[in-house]
Amino acid sequence: MTTFEKIIQAVAPFGYPYSPGVYSGPEKHWFAYNYVDDYGDNYADDEPQSVVNRVQVHFFLPAEEDYTVIKNQIRDSIFRQGFTFPEITMLDDPDPKLRHIAFECEIEEEV
């Protein structure tokens, strides 16, 4: 299973739309996700045996909504898919009506 497939498994149960990169639909809640970087690891015979993917999962919701419970649920769901425990950053969004929560974590894939 790919890294993005694991992200989808983590976020799909919440019932909100999700998209790699940018979501441009009409919903008030959504997920977007992207790679931050990836690099080879566990070298043997000068070849990487795995690739570490650092990803971000972004959750957008109305700014006035309480996010504390769902933030923890999303973090737990991502972690349960095999990612490192996500670091959470609250980001400013150009739209003051939106709250933007970023979850950053890593996962290792075999080559």
WOWOPE-V236391 format. One record per residue. N is the residue number from 1. RES is the residue in one small letter. NEAR is the number of other C-alpha atoms within 8 Angstrom. Layout:
n=(N,N)
res=(RES,RES)
near=(NEAR,NEAR)
//
This chain:
n=(1,2,3,4,5,6,7,8,9,10,11,12,13,14,15,16,17,18,19,20,21,22,23,24,25,26,27,28,29,30,31,32,33,34,35,36,37,38,39,40,41,42,43,44,45,46,47,48,49,50,51,52,53,54,55,56,57,58,59,60,61,62,63,64,65,66,67,68,69,70,71,72,73,74,75,76,77,78,79,80,81,82,83,84,85,86,87,88,89,90,91,92,93,94,95,96,97,98,99,100,101,102,103,104,105,106,107,108,109,110,111)
res=(m,t,t,f,e,k,i,i,q,a,v,a,p,f,g,y,p,y,s,p,g,v,y,s,g,p,e,k,h,w,f,a,y,n,y,v,d,d,y,g,d,n,y,a,d,d,e,p,q,s,v,v,n,r,v,q,v,h,f,f,l,p,a,e,e,d,y,t,v,i,k,n,q,i,r,d,s,i,f,r,q,g,f,t,f,p,e,i,t,m,l,d,d,p,d,p,k,l,r,h,i,a,f,e,c,e,i,e,e,e,v)
near=(4,6,9,6,8,10,12,9,9,12,14,10,6,5,6,10,9,12,9,8,7,6,10,4,4,4,7,7,10,12,14,13,13,9,9,8,7,9,7,10,9,7,10,7,4,5,6,11,11,12,13,12,14,12,12,12,12,11,11,12,11,10,8,5,6,5,6,6,7,7,9,8,8,10,11,9,10,14,11,8,10,7,11,8,9,12,7,8,7,8,8,6,8,4,5,7,7,10,13,12,12,12,12,11,12,11,11,8,10,6,6)
//
